[in-house]
Amino acid sequence: MKKLLLMVPVLLASASASAGVVSAAGGVSWNTLPSEPNFGTAVEYTQWWTTTNTTGISDHNVALDGASIAPTLASLGTAIANGDSPELVGVGQVLLGGGLGEPNCGNCELTFSFGGLYFDGIQTVGTGAFAPDGNGGFVEIMANVPVINSQDSWLNIYIDYQANEFDEGVVVDQASANSEGAEAVDGTLWLSAQNENFEFTPDGSSGAEPLTVGSSSFVSNIVGGIAQFNFESNFFQNMYDVSAFGLTSSFVRPDGTISNYSERGTGNFTAQTVSEPGTMALFGLGLLGLAGVARRKA
């Protein structure tokens, strides 16, 4: 992983920036940002934990399962004990705009679904920082880090010319998750990515609840969609380094009650436009605040 990250500045330096207006597949266009990456847009999403989803990256136009389990350590731990695998899934939309780097496509919407992030428990690791132990010595500060299996993690983005059909903000129960999930995937597959090497870093302020807020990073292989060749397709063996932009959410509502479905989260997609297939650039994604899981007690 370190070797991949160290290669990023070199590879980016060799990528050529596109200038002016880019006309991408599906009638999507944007005015490029003046520096790399030259595509950037905000996104909104809603997510939930489930043990019944069967939808994967290759299941185009197939909705996620809206059945959820409570986002608590007890619920996730019970699911694991029962032989189930708690999976984080969600649906969202790209916010279209007229600013630099922001996509626009007239009367359309860009929606997405994601899944394949499996919770495997909490691991206690050393932080490399030390504090006085009260006896004249020092003790290493430990942190609780979620263990996420991302081997089958994926993201599919769709373009739909029936605008204003989808609203991730109304997902509050299984029925609305099912209905909005269907709306999120009923368009033409615009971009499809297989994500790997997911790492989640708690922000430290959540104390005993390490999944409440934080940032994530992973590498991703863009494998399909009509816009596949409008972005880089040959970065480190068809893989992209992806950095989080603090995209977080919480399953705890303002009144203190725990919801099975997250409140609307926000984040960013960034990417490097290519002028023609086969050149090199970077696709970046701010993804997935994991929420509502309390610390596993020793």
C-alpha positions, -999 to +999 in steps of 0.1 A: +000+000+000+029+024+009+045+017-025+013+026-043+009+058-024+045+069-031+039+064-068+010+088-070+030+121-073+052+107-101+022+093-120+002+125-116+031+146-128+031+127-161-007+130-166-018+158-189-046+180-178-076+186-200-086+223-205-120+238-213-153+220-217-153+182-216-182+163-233-184+129-218-206+099-225-243+102-220-244+139-227-226+148-195-203+178-197-182+200-174-158+229-174-126+215-162-108+228-131-074+245-138-054+218-120-054+180-116-077+164-108-099+185-131-133+170-123-149+175-089-185+174-076-204+170-044-225+139-036-252+129-011-260+094+001-278+073+027-264+040+039-274+011+062-261-023+075-277-054+062-272-092+061-296-099+032-281-080+003-272-101-027-265-073-052-230-070-065-211-049-091-222-070-120-259-068-111-267-037-132-301-021-126-307-044-096-316-026-063-300-032-030-319-050-004-336-025+019-337-048+050-314-035+077-300-044+111-294-019+139-259-002+136-248-012+171-219-034+181-243-058+197-264-062+165-234-066+143-217-089+167-248-111+170-250-113+132-214-125+130-220-150+157-250-163+138-228-169+107-240-138+089-218-110+074-229-074+082-226-054+050-226-017+045-246-006+015-261+026+003-276+048-024-269+084-034-267+110-061-241+133-077-251+169-073-251+185-107-240+221-111-225+248-133-193+254-114-158+245-126-153+207-126-190+201-119-210+178-143-241+190-160-264+170-183-295+190-187-327+172-176-310+142-161-297+128-128-266+108-118-273+083-091-253+055-075-254+025-053-225+009-034-219-022-013-195-050-004-180-034+028-182-062+054-177-056+092-154-081+108-151-066+143-129-042+162-091-044+165-071-027+192-039-013+178-011+010+190-010+046+179+027+052+182+020+079+208+027+075+245+013+089+278+026+089+314+016+057+332+015+073+366+046+054+378+073+074+362+071+056+329+051+058+297+025+036+281+015+035+244-019+049+236-041+023+220-070+029+195-100+008+185-100+004+147-128-012+127-119-042+107-135-039+073-133-066+046-135-047+013-125-075-011-159-073-028-165-036-024-180-018-054-197+014-067-220+018-097-231+052-111-261+055-133-274+083-156-312+087-159-330+112-181-361+113-159-347+139-134-359+144-098-371+108-094-346+099-068-342+113-032-319+095-008-330+119+020-364+101+023-349+067+032-360+060+067-372+024+067-372-008+046-400+003+023-384+036+014-350+020+010-364-005-014-383+022-034-354+047-036-329+019-041-348+009-073-348+046-085-311+048-079-303+020-104-330+024-131-308+044-155-279+036-178-247+024-162-224+054-164-194+043-144-186+010-125-158+006-100-144-024-080-129-011-048-101-027-029-078-023+001-103-003+021-089+015+052-110+034+077-094+058+101-114+071+131-111+108+137-103+103+174-132+125+186-157+097+188-140+080+218-155+046+224-175+047+191-148+044+164-172+039+135-191+071+142-169+095+122-137+092+103-122+090+069-116+062+044-092+054+016-090+025-009-078+017-044-103+011-071-105-004-105-129+012-130-143-017-149-173-005-169-199+020-178-204+042-208-181+069-193-153+044-185-129+059-211-136+095-202-115+089-170-082+072-163-083+035-171-047+024-167-033+035-133-011+010-115-024-021-132-059-007-138-061+006-102-068+040-088-056+055-056-086+070-038-085+094-009-114+103+014-126+138+020-141+134+054-174+120+041-190+109+074-225+102+087-241+090+119-269+065+126-276+084+158-304+110+153-304+144+170-328+132+198-303+104+207-322+075+192-304+051+169-317+047+134-311+017+112-306+041+082-281+069+083-291+106+080-282+121+046-244+122+042-223+144+019-190+141+003-171+146-030-161+127-061-129+139-079-114+126-111-090+133-138-105+137-173-087+122-202-089+136-237-089+101-253-087+065-241-054+051-229-039+082-212-033+084-175-050+103-146-066+099-112-101+091-100-108+101-064-137+095-042-147+107-007-166+077+007-184+063+036-185+075+071-193+044+092-215+050+121-233+040+153-211+011+165-199+012+201-166-001+214-162-038+219-154-044+255-125-067+264 
